[in-house]
Amino acid sequence: MNIAIVGTGYVGLVSGTCFAETGANVVCVDTNAEKIASLNKGEIPIYEPGLEEMVLRNVKAGRLSFTTSLENCLDDVSIVFTAVGTPPNEDGSADLQYVLEVAHTIGRNMNRYVLVVTKSTVPVGTARKVKAVIEEELRNRGVQIDFDVASNPEFLKEGNAIKDFMTPDRVVVGVDSERAKELMSKLYRPFLLNNFRVIFMDIPSAEMTKYAANSMLATRISFMNDIANLCELVGADVNMVRSGLGSDTRIGRKFLYPGCGYGGSCFPKDVKALIRTAEEHGYSMRVLKMVEAVNEDQKDILFRKLEKYYEGNLKGLTIALWGLAFKPETDDMREAPALVLVDRLLKAGCVVRAYDPAAMDEARRRFGDAVYYACDMYDALLDADALLLVTEWKEFRLPAWGVIKKTMNNAVIFDGRNIYDRKELAESGIAYHCIGSK
Ligand code: UPG
């Protein structure tokens, strides 16, 4: 099976590589010539565990290649996936220009049947727009060539992308023709040998499923953050509440962790886009609007706790930050709580000493000289008046308390992800503040 994937971001690169791993011939396409040149040299532009080995292996086997020209591969492929970006417009709606550009290129250059599958997260109705663009281009050329469109939203998580893709909970595919259904069944068969989990549905429902899933997950997080904040006020412990709550099989244990807010390239953007889609249809997503508001507020929670601890006198204090990426196992800082936090700390006149196992280069691009970039996690603590744990990387989980106590000016930890044991810290003589318990 020969397929093309347009867009070599997270979704495109991981999908393309994983399809190649199952034996498909995959060409990954990107208009960014520099990116394609470095991929051809075996350099992977993103940090994703396991990806580099898999890319190199499949390139070597001749099943995976990279090009800037979609035009040139259209005669050789039966499926084209679009996995290009859909950044938010100012009003929160998704910007479809890149998705539609791909449709124009396909319509202008195709000479035989092709199935055009949207993998980027796109609002309901986008597949219809893609179809209209291709039809228009074919009309302009005065030719009649059969094609189909389909929607195949991607549910992989950054940091766990390969595993999510290779062993998915489910694959959602929206189609409106038998031919498209057959092609997609064939492509996904290797992933689902033991447990067939491709859920076929109509195209608008597939497009909607993706937004509903991310919005539901974001809702769980904001709900738990609200519960955590209330737990502090009434003297309850959110960790116990979470465990009691998650044991109900109707609720489940996952995505119930309170913290200093969700970030990343998906939840914030998708929640906004769904609110916007509803507005375009004269409907208000009341729950989601509050999910967003609670999250914005929560990104500020460590700062507020620190401010309270120092009774508003933060000027001149040295604050250590552990974790800058929006979550562990990634260097991605898009919409990361650390962005809000660093901004607040600098404005309050603090000196910020930051460390992240993967996101230091990204942080340098964002903060320039305003922050001290520590060479390791303990270097960040030198003379610090507080440590803020922002991202729960594994290497932060069992630190040497004695070193912390010795290195810091005032040994106090504000744990934004609830990873430490209060008792252990008390025994080590370190003051401890977390989310959702006193
Ligand atoms: N988070 C919490 N508490 C939890 C779980 C997550 O605060 O209990 C935060 C986490 O710290 C991060 C954010 O939620 O800031 C998102 O985490 P995660 O879902 O692991 O990362 P993403 O890579 O953004 O993945 C989401 C969906 C995935 C989808 C992708 C792009 O989980 O299914 O494909 O967004 O749409």
Residues whose N, C-alpha, C, O or C-beta is under 5 A from the ligand:
A	BS01	UPG	E154 F155 L156 K157 E158 I221 F255 L256 Y257 G259 G261 Y262 G263 G264 S265 C266 F267 F326 K327
